[in-house]
């Protein structure tokens, strides 16, 4: 077999493997609490200015029926109709998905 062809095949296999492993690492990278808070703030800013926000930096376990996961708790404060209103949210610590938002 031609050595150039053989090395070209190895190089192509290495590049394909690198992309595959890179995609795996990207999926395994978990969002930070600050990234999750920024996501929630961007959504709230589409409606009105925000007065304050917070997120717990420590994960908390959550079980709802058969589902078990780790979550971050956070909150947003803003004015609505001249009154200060608080919201709390619950975000999946592994994916960053917002599981719940509720007004206090």
C-alpha positions as CSV (number, residue, x, y, z in Angstrom):
1,X,0.0,0.0,0.0
2,X,1.2,3.5,-0.7
3,X,2.7,5.1,2.4
4,X,1.2,8.5,1.7
5,X,-2.2,7.0,1.4
6,X,-1.7,5.1,4.6
7,X,-0.6,8.2,6.5
8,X,-3.4,10.3,5.0
9,X,-5.9,7.7,6.3
10,X,-4.4,7.8,9.8
11,X,-4.5,11.6,9.8
12,X,-8.1,11.6,8.7
13,X,-9.0,9.1,11.4
14,X,-7.1,11.2,14.0
15,X,-9.0,14.3,13.0
16,X,-12.3,12.6,13.0
17,X,-11.6,11.1,16.5
18,X,-10.5,14.6,17.8
19,X,-13.8,16.1,16.7
20,X,-15.7,13.3,18.3
21,X,-13.9,13.6,21.6
22,X,-14.2,17.4,21.4
23,X,-18.0,17.1,21.1
24,X,-18.1,14.7,24.0
25,X,-16.2,17.2,26.2
26,X,-18.5,20.0,25.2
27,X,-21.6,18.0,26.2
28,X,-19.9,17.0,29.5
29,X,-19.0,20.6,30.4
30,X,-21.5,21.8,33.0
31,X,-22.7,25.5,33.1
32,X,-21.5,27.5,36.1
33,X,-24.0,29.2,38.4
34,X,-23.0,32.6,37.0
35,X,-23.7,31.4,33.4
36,X,-27.1,30.2,34.5
37,X,-27.9,33.5,36.3
38,X,-26.9,35.4,33.2
39,X,-29.3,33.3,31.1
40,X,-32.2,34.1,33.4
41,X,-31.3,37.8,33.6
42,X,-31.2,38.1,29.8
43,X,-34.7,36.6,29.6
44,X,-36.1,39.0,32.3
45,X,-34.4,42.0,30.8
46,X,-36.4,41.5,27.6
47,X,-39.5,42.5,29.7
48,X,-38.2,45.1,32.2
49,X,-35.1,46.3,34.0
50,X,-33.8,44.2,36.9
51,X,-33.1,45.7,40.4
52,X,-31.2,42.7,41.7
53,X,-30.4,39.0,41.2
54,X,-28.7,36.2,43.1
55,X,-27.9,32.5,42.7
56,X,-26.5,30.0,45.2
57,X,-23.1,28.7,44.3
58,X,-23.7,25.4,46.0
59,X,-25.7,22.7,44.3
60,X,-28.7,21.2,46.2
61,X,-30.1,17.8,45.6
62,X,-33.7,17.6,44.3
63,X,-36.0,14.7,44.1
64,X,-39.4,15.0,42.5
65,X,-41.1,11.6,42.2
66,X,-38.6,9.3,40.5
67,X,-36.4,12.2,39.1
68,X,-33.2,13.0,41.1
69,X,-30.9,15.8,40.1
70,X,-28.8,18.6,41.5
71,X,-30.1,22.1,41.2
72,X,-29.2,25.7,41.8
73,X,-31.6,28.1,43.4
74,X,-31.6,31.8,42.3
75,X,-33.7,34.9,42.2
76,X,-34.5,38.1,40.4
77,X,-36.0,41.3,41.7
78,X,-37.6,44.0,39.5
79,X,-40.3,46.6,39.6
80,X,-43.7,45.9,38.2
81,X,-46.4,48.6,38.2
82,X,-44.4,50.6,40.7
83,X,-44.0,47.7,43.2
84,X,-40.9,45.6,43.9
85,X,-41.6,42.0,42.8
86,X,-39.4,39.0,43.6
87,X,-39.0,35.8,41.6
88,X,-37.2,32.6,42.4
89,X,-36.0,30.0,39.9
90,X,-34.7,26.5,40.0
91,X,-32.1,25.4,37.5
92,X,-30.7,22.0,36.7
93,X,-27.0,22.1,37.7
94,X,-26.0,19.6,35.0
95,X,-27.6,21.2,32.0
96,X,-28.5,24.7,33.0
97,X,-32.1,24.2,32.1
98,X,-34.6,26.3,34.0
99,X,-36.9,23.8,35.8
100,X,-39.2,26.3,37.5
101,X,-39.7,30.1,38.0
102,X,-42.2,31.4,40.4
103,X,-43.3,34.8,41.8
104,X,-43.1,35.3,45.5
